[in-house]
Amino acid sequence: MKVYQEITILPHEEVHLYFLWSKVYQQLHLAFVEIEDSNNKIPVGVSFPAYDELQHELGRKLRLFAPSEQEIEKLKLEKWMTRLRDYIHVTRIKPVPDNIGKYAFFKRLQPKNNNERLARRKAKRHGISFEEALATYENRKEQYCTAPYIYIQSLSSRKRYRLIVAKIDCDHEQAGDGFSTYGLSPTSTVPLF
């Protein structure tokens, strides 16, 4: 990753930070979809410099990283963020600093944490009753995730879902196979600074 651009969500008394995260990320996801390749990958990754899993916070900043300025310019952020310009600040594209010592994977988590939801899905997939499906999970302890998340709305189903973001630190850069249309990847790192 050679260049980056930073988006900062500005403090606002009347609008909650995570409401703004939802709006910003929804637009960012749409911009990512516009540039995805035939493998549903994009060359732009995101980082959250103030990410804090213990506090369940993403902070106010998001950095977009790419191998070249042209890759970030393809996003056309000014187009996608127009209606949010009173709530965000977008920097110009800058070179990534030299001598980066830390990297991280920012990836999507999809925990299987709700036994009833799992049972409904199993019942539907296997053509069995909900009670039968639920019985298969009676000894399973539900898992809970403490990672921060952003609510996103599906444009096809209109349902809201949590985009849970996990951070895994790494001491060296890994190219991986690109980033999803959320700018996240379990195989590609982004610089931390």
C-alpha positions in Angstrom: 0.0 0.0 0.0 1.5 3.2 -1.2 -1.1 5.9 -0.6 -4.0 6.6 1.7 -6.9 9.0 2.2 -8.5 9.7 5.6 -12.2 10.2 6.4 -12.9 11.8 9.8 -16.4 11.8 11.2 -16.9 15.2 12.8 -18.4 15.6 16.3 -22.1 16.6 16.1 -24.3 17.3 19.1 -27.5 16.2 17.5 -26.4 13.1 15.6 -24.9 10.0 17.2 -21.5 8.8 16.0 -22.6 5.3 15.1 -25.6 6.7 13.1 -23.0 8.6 11.1 -20.8 5.6 10.8 -23.7 3.7 9.3 -24.4 6.4 6.7 -20.7 6.9 5.8 -20.0 3.1 5.5 -23.2 2.5 3.5 -22.0 5.1 0.9 -18.4 3.7 1.0 -19.7 0.2 0.4 -21.6 1.4 -2.7 -18.4 3.1 -3.9 -16.5 -0.2 -3.4 -19.1 -2.2 -5.3 -18.6 0.2 -8.3 -14.9 -0.8 -8.6 -15.0 -4.5 -7.7 -13.4 -6.9 -10.2 -14.8 -10.2 -11.5 -13.7 -12.0 -8.3 -15.7 -9.5 -6.2 -12.4 -8.0 -4.9 -11.2 -4.4 -4.8 -7.7 -2.9 -4.5 -8.6 -0.6 -1.6 -8.4 -1.6 2.0 -9.6 0.2 5.1 -8.2 0.7 8.6 -9.6 2.2 11.8 -6.7 4.0 13.5 -8.5 4.3 16.9 -10.0 0.8 16.8 -10.5 -0.4 20.4 -12.2 -3.8 20.9 -12.2 -3.5 24.7 -14.3 -0.2 24.5 -16.2 -1.6 21.4 -15.2 1.5 19.5 -14.1 2.2 16.0 -13.1 5.8 16.7 -13.9 8.7 14.4 -11.3 8.0 11.6 -11.2 5.7 8.7 -8.2 5.3 6.3 -8.5 4.1 2.8 -5.3 2.4 1.5 -4.4 1.6 -2.1 -1.4 0.8 -4.3 -1.8 4.0 -6.3 -3.6 7.3 -6.2 -5.6 6.2 -9.3 -7.2 3.4 -7.3 -8.5 5.7 -4.6 -9.6 8.3 -7.3 -11.7 5.5 -8.9 -13.9 5.5 -5.8 -15.2 9.0 -6.6 -15.6 9.7 -2.9 -16.8 13.3 -3.5 -19.8 11.8 -5.4 -20.7 9.2 -2.8 -20.1 11.5 0.2 -21.9 14.6 -1.0 -24.8 14.4 1.3 -22.6 13.8 4.3 -20.1 16.6 3.8 -21.4 18.6 6.8 -20.6 15.6 9.0 -17.2 14.4 7.7 -13.8 15.7 6.7 -12.0 14.0 3.8 -8.2 14.6 3.3 -6.4 14.7 0.1 -4.6 11.5 -1.0 -1.2 11.2 0.7 1.8 8.9 0.5 2.0 6.2 3.2 4.8 7.1 5.6 8.1 5.3 5.3 9.3 2.8 7.9 5.9 1.3 8.9 6.5 -1.2 11.7 3.0 -2.4 12.3 0.3 -3.8 10.1 -3.1 -5.3 10.7 -5.9 -7.3 9.1 -9.3 -5.7 9.4 -11.8 -8.4 8.6 -15.5 -9.1 8.8 -16.7 -11.4 11.6 -19.9 -13.3 11.3 -20.2 -15.2 14.6 -22.8 -18.0 14.9 -24.0 -16.7 18.2 -27.8 -17.2 18.4 -29.0 -20.8 18.7 -32.6 -19.9 17.7 -31.4 -18.2 14.5 -29.2 -21.2 13.7 -32.2 -23.5 14.4 -34.5 -21.5 12.1 -31.9 -21.7 9.4 -31.3 -25.4 9.9 -35.1 -26.1 9.9 -35.5 -24.2 6.6 -32.5 -25.8 4.9 -33.2 -29.4 6.0 -37.0 -29.4 5.9 -37.4 -30.2 9.6 -39.4 -28.6 12.4 -38.0 -25.7 14.3 -38.2 -27.7 17.5 -36.1 -30.6 16.0 -33.5 -28.1 14.8 -33.4 -26.3 18.1 -32.9 -29.6 19.9 -29.6 -30.1 18.0 -28.3 -26.9 19.6 -29.5 -27.5 23.2 -25.9 -28.3 24.5 -24.3 -25.5 22.4 -23.2 -22.5 24.3 -24.0 -19.2 22.5 -21.0 -17.2 21.5 -20.8 -13.5 21.9 -18.6 -11.0 20.1 -17.1 -7.9 21.6 -15.8 -6.4 18.4 -17.2 -3.1 17.3 -19.7 -3.0 14.5 -21.5 -0.8 12.0 -25.2 -1.2 11.0 -25.6 -1.5 7.2 -28.8 -1.8 5.3 -29.1 -4.3 2.5 -30.3 -2.6 -0.6 -31.9 -5.8 -1.9 -33.7 -7.1 1.2 -33.9 -3.7 3.0 -32.9 -5.5 6.2 -30.3 -4.0 8.6 -27.4 -6.1 9.7 -24.3 -5.7 11.7 -21.0 -5.4 9.9 -18.7 -6.6 12.7 -15.1 -5.6 12.3 -12.2 -7.5 13.8 -8.6 -6.3 14.0 -5.7 -8.7 14.0 -2.2 -7.2 14.4 0.7 -8.3 12.3 4.3 -7.3 12.2 4.8 -7.5 8.4 2.9 -6.6 5.3 0.9 -9.3 3.5 -0.5 -8.7 0.0 -3.2 -11.5 0.2 -5.9 -11.7 -2.4 -7.4 -8.2 -2.2 -10.3 -6.7 -0.2 -14.0 -7.3 -0.1 -16.6 -4.6 -1.0 -16.4 -3.6 2.6 -12.7 -2.8 2.3 -12.0 -5.7 4.7 -9.8 -8.8 4.3 -8.6 -11.8 6.3 -5.6 -12.2 4.0 -4.4 -8.6 3.1 -2.9 -6.2 5.7 -3.0 -2.4 5.9 -0.4 -0.2 7.6 -0.9 1.1 11.1 0.4 4.5 12.0 
